[in-house]
Amino acid sequence: MATDGGIFLGEYQHSLDPKGRVIFPAAYREQLGEGLVMTVGVDNCITVHPVPEWERVIDGLRRLRSTDRRERMFTRMMTSMAHPDQLDRQGRVTIPARLRQYANLDRDVTVVGADTKIELWDTAQWERYRDQAMADFAQTDHPFDLGGF
């Protein structure tokens, strides 16, 4: 589910077609109408940003220090691996080979709503990550102010 406020929610199972395309859930498509930018994400997933959100990501990257090796490397990887695109009429996008390789995407893809962005995961890798994260979550004291959560 995606809401009008630019929030992507939920988890959807899809498959790559032989051309390396994945279909996006109908609930996400309107927010991607202006285009999207996909790039490497942490934990070996691909992040997909609507163009307006990508502009905010770039603003954040520009605030990183070019004199710090880790911050410089992070900026380079995010921007050098970035690929702008548009959904086709069927709501699909072609994932470049270098991004498919990075995220180990071969066939089964889980499309994950992650607030202002979408993540694309190899399904087996996502299930391992999600299962461990849920086990950790169940044992976590929540020290965060989540507005009455």
C-alpha positions in Angstrom: 0.0 0.0 0.0 1.2 3.5 -0.7 -0.6 6.6 0.7 -1.0 10.0 -0.9 1.7 11.4 1.4 4.5 9.5 -0.4 4.7 6.6 2.1 5.2 3.1 0.7 4.0 0.2 2.8 3.7 -3.5 2.5 5.5 -6.5 1.0 4.7 -8.0 -2.5 6.1 -11.0 -4.2 7.0 -10.7 -7.9 9.3 -12.4 -10.4 11.9 -10.9 -12.8 11.0 -11.6 -16.4 13.6 -12.8 -18.9 14.5 -9.1 -19.8 15.2 -8.3 -16.1 12.0 -6.4 -15.6 9.9 -6.4 -12.4 6.3 -5.2 -12.0 5.5 -2.7 -9.3 2.3 -3.1 -7.2 -0.6 -0.9 -8.5 -0.6 0.9 -5.1 2.9 2.3 -5.8 2.6 3.3 -9.5 0.9 6.7 -9.1 3.8 7.9 -6.9 6.3 6.8 -9.5 4.5 8.7 -12.3 7.1 11.4 -12.4 9.9 8.8 -12.8 12.1 7.0 -10.4 15.7 6.5 -9.5 17.0 3.1 -8.4 20.4 2.5 -6.8 22.2 0.3 -4.4 20.8 0.0 -0.9 22.3 -1.2 2.3 22.0 -5.0 3.1 22.3 -5.9 -0.6 18.9 -4.6 -1.7 18.1 -2.1 -4.4 16.4 1.2 -3.4 13.8 2.8 -5.6 13.1 6.5 -5.1 10.4 8.6 -6.7 12.1 11.6 -8.4 11.1 14.1 -5.8 12.4 11.9 -3.0 15.6 11.3 -4.9 16.2 15.0 -5.0 16.0 15.0 -1.2 18.5 12.1 -1.1 20.9 14.1 -3.3 20.6 17.1 -0.9 21.6 14.8 1.9 24.5 13.4 0.0 25.7 16.9 -0.7 25.9 17.6 3.0 28.3 14.7 3.5 32.0 15.6 3.9 34.1 15.0 0.8 37.1 14.9 3.1 35.8 11.8 5.0 36.7 8.6 3.1 33.6 6.7 4.2 31.2 9.5 3.3 32.9 10.1 0.0 32.7 6.4 -0.8 29.0 6.3 0.2 28.2 9.2 -2.1 30.1 7.7 -5.0 28.4 4.4 -4.7 24.9 5.9 -4.4 25.4 8.2 -7.4 27.5 6.0 -9.7 25.1 3.1 -9.4 22.0 5.3 -9.7 19.8 4.6 -12.7 16.8 6.9 -13.6 13.9 5.3 -15.3 10.1 5.3 -15.9 7.5 2.6 -15.4 6.2 1.2 -18.7 2.5 0.9 -19.4 2.3 -2.4 -17.5 3.9 -0.8 -14.4 7.3 -2.5 -15.0 10.8 -1.3 -14.9 14.0 -2.9 -16.2 16.6 -3.4 -13.5 20.1 -2.9 -14.9 22.4 -5.9 -14.8 24.8 -4.3 -12.3 22.1 -3.7 -9.8 20.6 -7.1 -10.3 24.1 -8.6 -9.6 24.6 -6.4 -6.5 21.2 -7.5 -5.0 21.6 -11.1 -6.2 18.3 -10.8 -8.1 17.8 -13.8 -10.3 14.1 -14.7 -10.4 12.0 -14.2 -7.2 11.8 -10.6 -6.1 10.2 -9.1 -3.0 9.1 -5.5 -3.4 9.1 -3.9 0.1 7.5 -0.6 1.0 10.1 1.3 3.2 8.5 4.7 4.0 9.6 7.1 1.3 11.4 4.5 -0.8 10.8 1.0 -2.2 13.3 -1.8 -1.7 13.8 -4.7 -4.1 15.2 -7.9 -2.5 16.0 -11.4 -3.6 13.1 -13.2 -1.9 15.2 -15.8 -0.1 17.6 -13.1 1.2 14.6 -11.0 2.3 13.0 -13.9 4.1 16.2 -14.6 6.0 16.6 -10.9 6.8 13.0 -10.4 7.8 12.9 -13.5 10.0 16.0 -12.4 11.9 14.8 -8.8 12.2 11.4 -10.0 13.5 13.1 -12.2 16.1 15.3 -9.2 17.2 12.3 -6.9 17.1 10.3 -9.1 19.4 13.1 -8.9 22.0 13.7 -5.1 21.7 12.8 -2.5 24.2 11.5 0.4 22.1 13.3 3.5 23.4 12.0 5.6 20.5 9.3 8.2 20.6 6.8 6.9 18.0 4.0 9.2 18.8 2.1 7.0 21.1 3.0 3.6 19.6 
